[in-house]
Structures are given as C-alpha cells and as structure tokens.
Amino acid sequence: MKRIQNYLIKAREAEPLSWDQHRQESMGFITLCSTITAWSELASECRNKNDWNNFAKYVLTEVQEIGNEIKEAKK
C-alpha cells in the first residue's frame, strides 16, 4: 500500500511551507479520504455478523498497514 508513506516522505523532504510540501500532504489526505469512502461503501453491503467480522478484519489490517507506513515515514 505504500502510497501514503511516499506522500509523507516527499512532504518531509520538501522545503517547509512550499507548494510541493502542501501538495504532497494534500495527496496523502486525499488518499486517506478515498480509502475511508471505499470502506464506508463496503460497510453498507454487510448484511450479517459474518460479513461484519470479515469486514472488520480487512479494515483493521489496512489500518495497521497505514499506521506502519506513517511510522516509517517519520523515521
């Protein structure tokens, strides 16, 4: 998934308060918004407990990956 990590690294490497820094941070935010919107649409399709459990496992795995990306980008 490394999309968000790339944007955060590029934002950190850009000149402070520059257009490039702002653009990279915005792209990271847009990526997160798109991901959450997709999760919302998937959640609306869950019909029973099994669907919800599978969905929760999927989303929590994605959240862990995003969290790891953010940690890596801060190094």
Buried (B, 14 or more C-beta within 10 A) or exposed (E): EEBBBBBBBBBBEBEEEEEEBEBBBEBBEEBBEEBEEEBEEEEEEBEEEEEEEEBEEEBEEBEEBBEEBEEEBEE
